[in-house]
Amino acid sequence: MYLYTTLSIAIMALGAPKEASVKPSELSSISSEKPFAGKFTAEGKSVDVKFVRVLFAAEGSEKEGESNDLTPLVFDSVDPSGKAVKVRRFQVVAKNTGYDELQTDKKEDFKMKKVTEGVKLHIEVPVENGQLQLQKAYIGNLAYNFGTRETRNTLVPEHVSDIKLNFKKLELPTFPSTAKPGDNGLVYHGGHISLELTSKAKNIGSDKIEAFKISIDGEISITHIRGKERAHLAVNIEPGIVAKNR
């Protein structure tokens, strides 16, 4: 079953599965040609972002010899109104770092890419009759970062309010037939995501409350699929944050 048949309410026909058109070794040479995908505003500062990653856990396993099923897991959850719902979960990361800024230092917090300024969202999307109900999606965790541990703000329920998510579009890329959750569950440069978030958040190191806003509308830089056994590492939902959605 192709992912695009079930994962978007606004998806266009993509044809048969094909290999990703861009290989990892080619990424650094094309990153500067990519436009910004959106921006976020926090603590009165506005930051453009050009790298967007979508991460989720699938029915299959990362273990060799076990299922390669890429269908996103369905979870039992509770929406902001207190209603029991079936959901699929997605982590969305957007940052101003591109493939042209590789982190070569493998000390603490080594990542594939250098982390500077960015945001992270953990999202639940209700599912009805197998289809994502993007218009009913809500936030289960959120954070922003200005480049260091000291400027990382992972928001707790007491420090955020008035969360409103407008999830307009999630068009996942086509995965090749050889794809499997884990290291082989990656597609570079494919699909499209569009969302807007508004909220009020407590600043880092002070009691001041300011707008925390995100606007993303662009190509997905990396889509990554985790195995079922690592679902807890893909998306984490905090009920206290869910309750702050409106």
C-alpha atoms as one frame of an Amber mdcrd trajectory, in Angstrom:
protein
   0.000   0.000   0.000   1.419   3.368  -0.974   1.699   5.923   1.799   0.133
   8.665  -0.250  -3.150   6.771  -0.512  -3.853   7.159   3.208  -1.793  10.002
   4.629  -3.118  13.173   3.082  -6.452  14.795   2.505  -4.859  17.156  -0.003
  -2.471  14.857  -1.871  -1.847  14.780  -5.604  -1.242  11.580  -7.593   2.456
  10.807  -7.550   2.647   7.737  -9.757   4.454   4.524  -8.983   7.063   4.395
  -6.202  10.499   5.526  -7.283  13.888   6.078  -5.752  14.565   9.436  -4.155
  15.867  11.823  -6.808  18.559  13.226  -4.529  21.142  11.069  -2.792  22.646
  12.085   0.587  26.074  12.598  -1.016  24.587  15.243  -3.303  22.778  17.264
  -0.644  25.458  19.808   0.213  25.707  20.977  -3.381  22.036  21.839  -3.752
  20.999  23.184  -0.354  21.726  26.818  -1.177  19.246  26.612  -4.053  16.340
  25.717  -1.770  14.054  28.569  -0.703  13.005  29.144   2.868  10.097  26.921
   3.927   8.711  29.271   6.551   9.537  31.031   9.794   8.916  31.088  13.525
   8.618  33.917  16.017   9.482  33.631  19.706  10.501  36.162  22.348  10.050
  38.939  19.801  12.559  37.422  17.374  11.604  36.128  13.913  13.690  33.364
  12.285  13.451  31.977   8.738  13.654  28.182   8.389  14.729  26.142   5.370
  15.135  22.583   6.704  11.959  20.611   7.545  11.936  17.035   8.825   8.869
  14.846   9.356   9.304  11.786  11.583   6.804   9.067  12.494   6.647   5.445
  13.624   5.265   2.683  11.392   3.718  -0.760  11.762   6.934  -2.385  10.559
  10.141  -3.073  12.454  13.722  -1.838  12.182  14.898  -5.383  12.892  16.183
  -7.441   9.998  13.857 -10.223   8.945  10.778  -8.560  10.422   8.006  -6.546
   8.761   8.893  -3.672   6.407   5.375  -2.174   6.673   5.601   1.642   6.382
   1.988   2.301   7.389   1.963   4.864  10.245   0.922   3.475  13.609  -2.510
   4.299  14.995  -2.685   5.163  18.714  -5.483   5.507  21.239  -5.469   9.005
  22.676  -7.598  11.807  24.136  -8.165  15.072  22.261  -8.237  18.567  23.844
 -11.975  18.275  24.524 -11.464  15.050  26.490 -12.865  12.802  23.762 -11.262
   9.406  23.096  -9.802   9.344  19.583  -7.704   7.224  17.247  -4.689   9.205
  16.047  -1.506   9.074  14.046   1.491  10.930  15.443   4.076  13.059  13.669
   7.130  14.981  14.800   7.916  18.083  12.741  11.266  19.860  13.052  12.036
  23.094  11.199  15.290  25.021  11.468  17.359  27.634   9.707  20.215  25.193
   9.097  20.549  23.620   5.674  22.548  20.769   4.240  25.357  23.230   3.550
  26.058  23.526   7.284  27.247  20.087   8.310  28.291  19.470  11.888  31.601
  17.623  11.897  32.295  17.879  15.634  31.137  14.590  17.187  31.178  15.830
  20.765  28.076  16.216  22.932  24.771  16.603  21.088  26.222  15.502  17.747
  23.491  15.472  15.121  23.442  14.872  11.386  23.174  18.622  10.972  24.414
  21.541  13.022  21.626  22.784  15.291  21.153  26.540  15.371  17.722  28.116
  15.543  14.630  26.001  15.113  11.357  24.559  16.388   9.990  21.103  17.177
   6.348  20.036  17.215   4.804  16.745  18.322   1.412  16.447  16.664  -1.557
  14.111  16.947  -3.879  13.835  13.941  -7.230  12.086  14.459  -8.024   9.281
  12.018 -11.522   8.533  10.728 -12.194   5.700   8.265  -8.459   5.395   7.725
  -8.075   9.042   6.692  -6.167  11.796   8.454  -8.394  14.582   9.754  -5.850
  17.372   9.500  -8.383  20.018  10.464  -8.719  18.293  13.863  -4.966  17.986
  14.546  -3.519  19.361  17.783  -0.187  19.825  19.536   1.123  17.379  22.149
   4.561  18.946  22.717   6.426  21.958  21.375   9.766  23.703  21.711  12.016
  26.315  20.169  15.772  26.789  20.220  18.042  29.767  19.626  21.179  27.663
  19.225  22.442  26.571  22.654  21.303  24.531  25.643  20.700  27.782  27.482
  18.431  29.098  24.719  16.396  25.913  24.307  12.827  26.256  25.518  10.944
  22.956  25.773   7.598  24.252  26.896   5.775  22.712  29.852   2.023  23.105
  30.411   2.500  25.901  32.941   4.494  27.988  30.438   2.265  27.873  27.358
  -1.372  28.674  26.549  -3.797  29.423  23.718  -2.276  26.867  21.340  -3.990
  26.832  17.986  -2.819  24.597  15.123  -4.002  24.952  11.543  -2.611  21.873
   9.783  -3.358  22.571   6.138  -1.487  19.872   4.231   0.667  16.804   4.740
   1.796  15.196   1.505   4.362  12.515   2.246   6.822  11.428  -0.452   6.788
   8.102  -2.241   9.110   5.553  -0.668  11.111   3.066  -2.755  10.253  -0.626
  -2.629  13.471  -1.267  -0.684  12.451   1.062   2.172  12.226  -0.260   5.717
  11.736   1.528   9.050  15.048   2.741  10.464  18.123   3.783   8.474  16.452
   2.636   5.240  13.284   4.561   6.027  14.511   7.907   4.714  13.493  10.014
   1.733  15.286  13.273   0.954  13.501  16.198  -0.688   9.968  15.061  -1.349
   6.410  15.731  -0.320   4.996  18.942   1.089   3.864  20.291   4.445   1.832
  23.359   5.308   0.800  24.429   8.807   0.417  27.440  11.060   0.637  27.569
  14.830  -0.085  30.380  17.265   0.364  30.330  21.030   1.520  32.324  24.045
   4.691  31.173  25.771   6.839  32.137  28.733  10.245  33.481  27.731  13.466
  31.749  28.700  14.737  33.048  32.036  11.907  35.483  32.719   8.187  35.633
  33.472   7.405  37.595  30.330   4.755  36.051  28.075   5.048  36.593  24.320
   3.680  35.154  21.101   5.188  31.910  19.839   4.174  31.440  16.216   5.167
  29.057  13.428   4.374  29.169   9.735   5.594  26.402   7.402   4.679  25.892
   3.762   7.209  24.017   1.664   8.949  20.844   0.626   9.851  18.274   3.283
  13.649  18.064   3.474  13.715  14.619   5.124  10.941  12.139   5.875  12.105
   9.506   8.375  10.217   6.413   9.549  10.927   4.685  12.857   9.999   1.089
  13.614   7.108   0.134  15.866   9.468  -0.816  18.685  10.885   2.741  18.712
   7.623   4.652  18.554   8.361   6.267  21.917  11.465   7.879  20.359   9.512
   9.356  17.462   6.730  11.320  19.148   6.023  12.136  22.791   2.634  13.489
  23.813   2.103  15.461  27.042  -1.572  15.510  28.122  -1.035  18.837  29.877
   0.078  20.396  26.591  -2.825  18.795  24.715  -5.203  20.490  27.138  -3.781
  23.905  26.182  -5.002  23.568  22.591  -8.071  25.590  21.654
